């Protein structure tokens, strides 16, 4: 899989972690044989820790010592441990807005080896607060364990003894890819100066990465939620480069309801005095926009789970040692506090705003003659799946998407009480769809999801 490039200066390789300019300068010294060939290099594997984001087992702590104040940003920054990341400088990127974003770098991870023609390479697209760490333990460089351990790995549905799996931290993200917390050309964090990016811009950056890795087309592109938007956009923007497509718990265009939920979250983040208009990255611990980001996470996480599940797990139970009648919390409040605290320590508020706005702008039909016309461009063997209890991306959104695709593949519904997070939690059901899709012919004329 030889290294090619669609833009001057595209470079990929391991990071020079202790250099402040590492994300913008990718060194090639002492490459492995796979790197020398421009191939994705497997990252170290390990057992999962606490489970995927939103894992229902995490309830939250009771009363105890106050935790350390959160950092101004939970972003990965030069000098932090690299972990299993690799970095690719894809060069200047022309955005949909007409603005040029200079020196774009994407962080990615990979598992398994590409075959001689790179025909077995799969792209996994993460959701809003996910990242490239799909598989592997929490530890140096990775604040959380892999978010899809039940789907990717030896013997799993995405069997890394057979498939080479690549995951990219999305453009605008905060775990190694260019985003608001990254250094602009003047050396200061982009902050409020970071331009608006769209899902199409994110896919354009990933296409440049695919070029650099020598991947002419993906055996499968798969993603859920925001990752499903990117997966779908890949198949519409670059139909000849996607042989199979799996869209989970997502949609063809963001709905008014989804935008409304996002609006409340954006108001919480941007209304935090610590946000400082987006220029807070050098603030002291405890003085960043963690309060607003925490509120946004509480709102979002409520939409990620189902009312049925929350009632069954928590009901009106008080948090241990606390009395709601005297200012204490209910158990469900502690649960939301727990997930808010986790997020503000591993994510960046600016990225949350940039990525949320990108999701709000998602519409595959924009400038393409409408959604039906855009979806008819898809030539991949396609499966669309929804979660039965998803109140954020309901079954109806999946039905609308599937109905617009060539051949009108039937919608697959995952029966789960977990809500939107079912695509992360129901690994056996998702794995069955992945296996079925990978066993089918890929490309034009193949029956998707049957």
C-alpha positions in Angstrom: 0.0 0.0 0.0 2.2 2.8 -1.3 2.0 6.3 0.1 0.3 8.8 -2.2 -0.9 12.3 -1.6 -3.5 14.6 -3.1 -1.8 17.7 -1.6 1.7 18.9 -1.3 3.4 18.2 2.0 1.2 15.4 3.2 3.2 13.3 5.7 2.3 10.5 8.0 4.2 8.8 10.8 4.7 8.6 14.6 4.7 11.9 16.6 7.6 13.7 18.0 5.8 13.9 21.3 8.1 16.2 23.2 8.2 19.0 20.6 5.7 21.8 21.0 5.1 21.8 17.2 4.7 18.0 17.0 1.1 17.9 15.6 2.2 20.2 12.8 5.5 18.4 12.0 5.5 14.6 11.5 8.8 12.9 11.7 9.7 9.8 9.7 12.9 8.7 11.5 13.3 5.0 12.2 10.1 3.9 10.5 8.9 0.3 10.8 8.5 -1.8 7.6 4.8 -1.0 7.5 5.4 2.7 7.9 8.1 2.7 5.3 5.4 1.3 2.9 3.0 4.0 4.0 0.7 1.5 5.6 -1.4 2.0 8.7 0.5 0.6 11.7 -1.3 -1.5 14.3 -1.5 0.0 17.7 -1.1 -1.8 21.0 -4.2 -3.7 22.1 -5.6 -4.1 25.6 -8.6 -5.0 27.7 -11.4 -2.5 28.1 -11.7 -0.7 31.4 -15.0 1.0 32.3 -16.8 0.3 29.1 -18.0 2.7 26.3 -19.0 6.3 26.9 -22.3 6.4 28.7 -21.9 2.9 30.1 -24.9 2.2 32.3 -22.6 0.6 35.0 -21.1 4.0 35.9 -23.4 5.6 38.5 -21.2 8.2 40.1 -19.6 8.7 43.4 -21.3 9.6 46.7 -20.1 12.3 49.1 -16.3 12.4 49.5 -13.3 14.6 49.2 -13.6 17.3 46.6 -11.9 16.4 43.3 -9.1 18.5 41.9 -10.4 21.4 39.8 -10.8 20.5 36.1 -8.3 21.8 33.6 -9.2 24.6 31.3 -9.2 22.0 28.5 -9.2 18.3 28.5 -7.6 18.3 25.0 -4.5 16.3 24.0 -1.7 18.8 23.6 2.0 18.6 22.5 4.1 17.2 25.3 1.3 14.9 26.5 1.8 11.1 26.1 1.2 10.0 22.5 -0.2 6.6 23.4 -1.3 4.7 20.4 -1.9 7.7 18.2 -0.2 8.4 14.9 -0.3 11.7 13.1 -0.7 12.7 9.5 -0.1 16.2 8.2 -2.6 16.5 5.3 -1.7 20.1 4.5 -3.9 23.1 3.8 -7.6 22.4 3.5 -10.1 24.4 1.5 -13.3 24.5 3.6 -16.9 24.7 2.3 -16.9 28.3 3.6 -14.1 29.2 1.1 -11.6 29.7 4.0 -8.4 27.8 3.9 -7.4 26.0 7.1 -3.6 25.7 7.1 -1.4 22.9 8.2 -4.2 20.4 9.0 -3.1 17.4 11.1 -5.2 14.3 11.8 -4.5 11.9 14.6 -5.4 8.3 13.9 -5.0 4.8 15.2 -5.1 1.4 13.4 -5.3 -2.3 14.2 -4.4 -5.2 11.9 -2.4 -5.2 8.7 -3.5 -4.1 5.2 -3.2 -6.7 2.5 -1.1 -6.2 -0.6 -3.7 -4.0 -2.3 -5.2 -2.4 0.8 -8.5 -3.9 -0.1 -9.2 -5.0 3.5 -9.0 -1.5 5.2 -12.1 -0.4 7.2 -12.8 3.1 8.5 -14.5 3.5 11.9 -16.0 7.0 12.5 -16.5 8.1 16.1 -19.4 10.0 17.7 -19.4 13.6 19.1 -17.1 13.1 22.2 -15.4 10.0 21.0 -11.9 9.8 19.4 -9.6 7.5 17.6 -9.1 5.2 20.6 -11.6 2.5 19.5 -9.6 -0.3 21.1 -7.1 -0.4 24.0 -6.9 0.4 27.7 -7.0 3.7 29.4 -3.6 4.9 30.3 -0.7 7.1 29.1 -2.1 9.3 26.4 -5.7 7.9 26.5 -8.0 9.1 29.3 -10.6 6.4 28.6 -10.6 2.8 27.4 -11.5 1.9 23.8 -15.2 2.7 23.1 -15.9 -0.3 20.8 -13.9 -3.1 22.3 -16.8 -5.5 21.8 -16.8 -4.9 18.0 -13.1 -4.5 17.0 -10.3 -7.0 17.7 -9.2 -10.6 17.0 -12.3 -12.8 16.6 -14.7 -9.8 16.8 -17.0 -8.7 14.1 -14.2 -6.4 12.8 -11.6 -9.2 13.1 -8.2 -7.5 13.1 -6.6 -10.8 12.1 -8.4 -10.2 8.7 -9.3 -6.6 8.5 -7.1 -3.5 9.0 -9.2 -1.0 11.0 -8.5 2.7 11.0 -10.1 5.3 13.2 -9.4 9.1 12.9 -9.9 11.8 15.4 -12.3 14.1 13.6 -11.2 17.5 12.2 -12.2 20.0 14.9 -11.7 17.4 17.6 -9.4 17.6 20.6 -7.4 14.3 20.8 -4.6 15.1 18.4 -6.3 16.4 15.3 -6.4 20.1 14.3 -9.1 21.9 16.3 -9.7 24.9 18.5 -7.1 23.8 21.1 -4.4 23.3 18.5 -1.7 25.8 17.7 -2.5 28.2 14.9 0.4 29.4 12.7 1.3 32.1 15.2 1.8 29.4 17.9 -1.2 30.4 20.0 -4.3 28.1 20.4 -6.8 28.7 17.6 -9.6 29.3 20.1 -12.2 31.7 18.8 -10.3 32.1 15.6 -10.9 28.4 14.6 -13.2 28.4 11.5 -16.6 26.7 11.2 -16.2 23.3 9.7 -18.8 21.0 8.2 -19.2 17.2 8.0 -18.1 17.5 4.4 -14.9 19.3 5.5 -14.2 16.5 8.0 -14.6 13.9 5.2 -12.4 15.9 2.9 -9.7 15.9 5.5 -10.1 12.1 5.9 -10.0 11.6 2.2 -6.6 13.3 2.2 -5.5 10.9 5.0 -6.7 8.0 2.9 -4.6 9.2 0.0 -1.6 9.4 2.3 -2.1 5.9 3.6 -2.6 4.5 0.1 -6.2 3.5 0.6 -8.0 3.9 -2.7 -11.3 2.7 -1.3 -12.6 1.4 2.0 -13.9 -2.1 2.4 -16.4 -0.7 4.9 -17.1 2.7 6.4 -19.1 2.5 9.7 -20.2 5.0 12.3 -22.9 5.9 14.7 -24.5 9.2 15.6 -22.1 12.0 14.4 -19.9 9.1 13.1 -22.9 7.9 11.0 -23.2 11.4 9.5 -19.5 11.2 8.4 -19.9 7.6 7.1 -22.9 8.6 5.0 -21.2 11.7 3.7 -18.2 9.6 2.7 -20.5 7.4 0.6 -22.2 10.5 -1.0 -19.1 12.6 -1.5 -16.8 9.7 -2.6 -19.1 6.9 -3.8 -16.3 5.1 -5.7 -14.2 4.9 -2.5 -16.8 3.2 -0.2 -17.6 -0.4 -1.0 -19.8 -1.1 2.1 -21.5 1.3 4.4 -23.1 0.9 7.8 -24.9 3.9 9.3 -26.0 3.5 12.9 -28.4 5.7 14.9 -28.0 8.6 12.6 -29.8 10.6 9.8 -29.7 12.1 6.4 -30.1 15.6 7.8 -30.2 17.1 11.3 -33.8 17.6 12.4 -35.3 20.6 14.2 -35.6 18.5 17.4 -31.9 17.6 17.3 -30.8 21.2 16.6 -33.0 22.3 19.5 -31.3 19.9 21.9 -27.9 21.1 20.6 -28.9 24.8 21.0 -29.4 24.3 24.7 -26.0 22.7 25.0 -24.3 25.5 23.0 -26.0 28.1 25.1 -24.6 26.4 28.3 -21.0 26.3 27.0 -20.9 29.7 25.4 -22.8 31.3 28.3 -20.1 30.2 30.8 -18.0 33.2 31.7 -14.9 30.9 31.7 -15.5 30.3 27.9 -14.3 33.8 27.3 -15.6 33.8 23.7 -13.6 30.7 23.0 -10.2 32.0 24.2 -9.7 30.2 27.5 -7.0 27.6 26.7 -4.4 29.2 28.9 -6.6 29.7 31.9 -5.7 28.1 35.2 -7.3 24.9 36.4 -10.8 25.5 37.6 -11.1 28.8 35.6 -12.1 27.4 32.2 -15.6 26.7 30.9 -16.1 23.4 32.8 -19.4 24.4 34.3 -21.0 25.2 31.0 -19.5 22.1 29.4 -20.7 20.0 32.3 -24.3 21.3 31.9 -24.1 20.6 28.1 -23.0 17.0 28.9 -25.9 16.5 31.3 -28.4 17.7 28.7 -26.8 15.5 26.0 -26.4 12.4 28.1 -30.1 12.6 29.0 -30.9 12.4 25.3 -28.4 9.5 24.9 -30.3 7.2 27.3 -34.0 6.2 27.2 -36.6 7.3 29.8 -37.4 3.6 30.3 -33.9 2.8 31.3 -33.4 5.8 33.6 -36.7 5.0 35.4 -35.8 1.3 35.7 -32.3 2.0 37.0 -32.9 5.0 39.3 -36.5 5.7 39.8 -36.8 8.3 42.6 -34.0 6.8 44.6 -31.8 9.2 46.5 -28.1 9.1 46.1 -26.5 7.2 48.9 -25.9 9.4 52.0 -27.9 12.3 50.5 -31.4 13.6 51.1 -33.0 15.5 48.2 -35.4 17.2 50.6 -32.4 18.8 52.2 -30.5 19.8 49.1 -29.1 16.4 48.4 -29.2 14.6 45.0 -31.3 11.9 43.5 -29.2 9.0 42.2 -30.0 10.0 38.6 -28.5 13.5 39.3 -25.3 11.9 40.7 -25.2 9.8 37.5 -25.3 12.9 35.3 -22.8 14.7 37.5 -20.4 11.8 37.1 -20.5 11.9 33.3 -20.2 15.7 33.3 -17.1 15.5 35.5 -15.6 12.8 33.3 -16.1 14.8 30.1 -14.7 18.1 31.3 -11.4 16.3 32.2 -11.0 14.7 28.8 -12.6 17.0 26.2 -12.4 20.6 25.0 -15.3 23.0 25.1 -14.3 24.7 21.9 -14.3 21.3 20.1 -17.7 20.6 21.6 -19.0 23.8 20.1 -17.4 23.3 16.7 -18.5 19.7 16.4 -22.0 20.4 17.6 -22.4 23.1 15.0 -21.1 20.7 12.3 -23.7 18.2 13.3 -26.5 20.9 13.2 -25.4 21.7 9.6 -25.5 18.1 8.4 -27.7 17.7 5.4 -26.5 15.4 2.6 -28.9 17.1 0.2 -27.5 20.6 0.6 -26.4 21.9 -2.8 -27.0 18.6 -4.4 -30.6 18.9 -5.5 -32.1 17.6 -2.3 -31.7 14.5 -0.1 -33.2 12.0 -2.4 -30.9 13.1 -5.3 -27.9 13.1 -3.0 -28.6 9.6 -1.6 -28.9 8.2 -5.1 -25.2 8.8 -5.5 -24.4 6.0 -3.0 -23.1 2.9 -4.7 -21.9 1.1 -1.6 -23.6 -2.0 -0.2 -25.5 -0.3 2.6 -27.1 -1.2 5.9 -29.0 1.4 8.0 -29.8 0.6 11.6 -31.7 2.4 14.3 -32.1 1.7 18.0 -35.7 1.0 19.1 -35.6 3.3 22.1 -33.5 6.1 20.6 -35.3 9.5 21.3 -32.5 11.6 19.7 -32.2 9.8 16.4 -35.6 8.0 16.3 -36.5 5.0 14.2 -38.3 7.4 11.8 -35.0 9.1 10.9 -33.5 5.8 10.0 -36.6 4.9 7.9 -36.3 8.1 6.0 -32.7 7.6 5.3 -33.1 4.0 4.2 -36.0 4.8 1.9 -33.9 7.3 0.0 -31.1 5.0 -0.8 -30.8 3.0 -4.0 -32.6 -0.3 -3.7 -34.4 1.0 -0.5 -32.6 -1.4 1.9 -34.9 -2.3 4.8 -34.1 -0.5 8.1 -32.6 -2.8 10.7 -33.9 -2.0 14.2 -31.7 -2.9 17.3 -34.1 -3.8 20.1 -32.6 -2.1 23.2 -33.7 -0.1 26.2 -30.3 1.8 26.2 -31.6 4.6 24.0 -29.3 6.3 21.5 -26.2 4.8 23.2 -27.5 1.4 22.1 -25.1 1.5 19.1 -22.2 1.6 21.7 -23.8 -0.8 24.2 -25.4 -3.5 22.1 -22.1 -4.8 20.7 -23.4 -8.3 19.8 -26.3 -6.9 17.7 -24.1 -4.4 16.0 -21.4 -7.1 15.5 -24.0 -9.3 13.7 -24.8 -6.5 11.3 -21.1 -5.9 10.6 -20.4 -9.6 9.9 -23.4 -9.8 7.6 -22.4 -6.7 5.7 -18.8 -7.8 5.3 -19.9 -11.2 4.0 -21.9 -9.5 1.2 -20.5 -8.3 -2.1 -19.4 -4.7 -1.9 -20.1 -2.0 -4.4 -22.7 -1.1 -7.0 -25.6 -3.5 -7.5 -25.2 -5.4 -4.3 -28.1 -5.9 -2.0 -27.5 -3.9 1.2 -28.5 -5.2 4.6 -30.4 -8.2 3.4 
